[in-house]
Amino acid sequence: MKISVSDRARSLRVSALAAATCVGILSLATAGAANAADALGKFTRPSTGTVVNFYDCGGKLCGKIISVTNPKFQSTVGQLIVDGAESVGSGKWKGNLFDPDANKTYKGSMTLSGDGLRLEGCVAAVLCSGETWRRTN
């Protein structure tokens, strides 16, 4: 059985299209992981000196207090302030944020900004307040 030149060309085009599709799918799958990785690590809240370790928790973003400068907040060490925020775009997450100063949980967002992570919590979706935390080694 002879394979014509047009059959070979068609086969090569199909193979090239399949390879390009696989590369596209793989790059989309790893993009989410790369975005989460950018926010992983330790960040310090400038106004209080509280240090939070942000980590991947099942493909979402979580953050736990690992140290405080104010002794009256020592009991918050080990407490989650972000528990499973979902990625909503490149360098952006949405979820609930716990504020240990007010002992309240707010709907909020986190956005990477240079070497910082801006956390913003809102009450009634209109009264919002936030602060940019700085990456710590």
C-alpha positions as CSV (number, residue, x, y, z in Angstrom):
1,M,0.0,0.0,0.0
2,K,1.4,3.4,-1.0
3,I,0.8,6.5,1.0
4,S,0.4,9.6,-1.2
5,V,2.3,12.8,-0.5
6,S,-1.0,14.5,0.4
7,D,-1.8,11.8,3.0
8,R,1.6,12.3,4.6
9,A,1.2,16.0,4.7
10,R,-2.3,15.6,6.2
11,S,-0.8,13.2,8.8
12,L,2.0,15.7,9.7
13,R,-0.5,18.5,10.0
14,V,-2.7,16.5,12.4
15,S,0.4,15.5,14.4
16,A,1.6,19.1,14.6
17,L,-1.9,20.3,15.7
18,A,-2.1,17.6,18.4
19,A,1.4,18.5,19.7
20,A,0.5,22.2,19.8
21,T,-2.7,21.4,21.7
22,C,-0.9,19.4,24.3
23,V,1.7,22.2,24.8
24,G,-1.1,24.7,25.2
25,I,-3.0,22.5,27.8
26,L,0.2,21.9,29.8
27,S,1.1,25.6,29.8
28,L,-2.4,26.5,31.1
29,A,-2.2,23.8,33.8
30,T,1.2,25.0,35.0
31,A,0.2,28.7,34.9
32,G,-2.1,28.3,37.9
33,A,0.6,26.6,39.9
34,A,3.1,29.3,39.0
35,N,0.7,32.0,40.1
36,A,0.2,30.3,43.5
37,A,3.9,29.8,43.9
38,D,4.5,33.6,43.5
39,A,2.5,34.2,46.7
40,L,4.0,31.3,48.7
41,G,6.4,32.2,51.5
42,K,6.6,34.5,54.4
43,F,5.1,38.0,54.4
44,T,5.2,40.6,57.2
45,R,2.4,43.0,58.0
46,P,4.2,46.4,58.3
47,S,1.7,47.9,60.8
48,T,2.0,45.2,63.4
49,G,5.1,43.1,62.5
50,T,3.0,39.9,62.3
51,V,4.6,37.3,60.0
52,V,2.4,35.0,58.0
53,N,3.5,31.9,56.0
54,F,1.4,31.6,52.8
55,Y,1.3,28.1,51.4
56,D,-0.5,25.9,48.9
57,C,-3.4,24.0,50.4
58,G,-5.0,21.7,47.8
59,G,-4.4,24.1,44.9
60,K,-5.6,27.1,46.9
61,L,-3.8,29.7,49.0
62,C,-3.7,29.5,52.8
63,G,-1.9,31.6,55.3
64,K,-0.9,30.9,58.9
65,I,0.5,33.3,61.5
66,I,4.0,32.2,62.5
67,S,5.2,35.1,64.6
68,V,4.0,38.3,66.3
69,T,5.8,41.3,67.8
70,N,3.1,42.2,70.2
71,P,3.0,39.8,73.2
72,K,-0.8,40.3,73.6
73,F,-1.3,38.6,70.2
74,Q,1.0,35.6,71.1
75,S,-2.1,33.4,71.2
76,T,-2.7,34.0,67.5
77,V,0.5,32.2,66.4
78,G,-0.6,29.1,64.5
79,Q,-3.9,30.6,63.5
80,L,-5.1,30.6,59.9
81,I,-5.8,34.0,58.5
82,V,-6.4,32.8,54.9
83,D,-8.1,29.4,54.5
84,G,-8.4,28.3,50.9
85,A,-8.5,31.5,48.8
86,E,-9.1,30.7,45.2
87,S,-7.1,32.1,42.3
88,V,-9.2,34.6,40.2
89,G,-6.5,35.6,37.8
90,S,-2.8,36.2,37.5
91,G,-1.5,37.0,41.0
92,K,-5.0,37.5,42.5
93,W,-7.0,35.4,45.0
94,K,-10.3,35.8,46.7
95,G,-11.5,34.3,50.0
96,N,-12.1,34.9,53.6
97,L,-9.5,36.8,55.6
98,F,-9.3,36.7,59.4
99,D,-8.2,39.8,61.2
100,P,-6.8,38.9,64.6
101,D,-6.8,42.5,65.7
102,A,-10.6,42.8,65.4
103,N,-11.2,39.0,65.9
104,K,-13.4,39.1,62.8
105,T,-13.4,37.4,59.4
106,Y,-14.0,39.5,56.2
107,K,-14.5,38.7,52.5
108,G,-11.3,39.7,50.9
109,S,-8.8,39.6,48.2
110,M,-5.0,39.2,47.9
111,T,-3.1,40.7,45.0
112,L,0.6,40.4,44.3
113,S,2.2,43.8,43.8
114,G,6.0,43.8,43.1
115,D,7.6,42.3,46.2
116,G,4.4,42.7,48.3
117,L,1.1,41.0,48.8
118,R,-1.9,43.4,49.2
119,L,-4.6,42.0,51.5
120,E,-7.9,43.8,51.5
121,G,-11.0,42.9,53.5
122,C,-14.5,44.3,52.9
123,V,-17.6,44.7,55.0
124,A,-20.9,44.7,52.9
125,A,-18.7,44.7,49.7
126,V,-18.3,48.4,49.8
127,L,-16.4,49.3,53.0
128,C,-12.9,48.0,52.3
129,S,-9.6,48.4,54.0
130,G,-6.2,46.9,53.2
131,E,-2.5,46.8,53.6
132,T,0.4,45.7,51.5
133,W,2.5,43.0,53.3
134,R,6.2,42.7,52.5
135,R,8.0,39.5,51.6
136,T,10.2,38.2,54.4
137,N,13.2,35.8,54.1
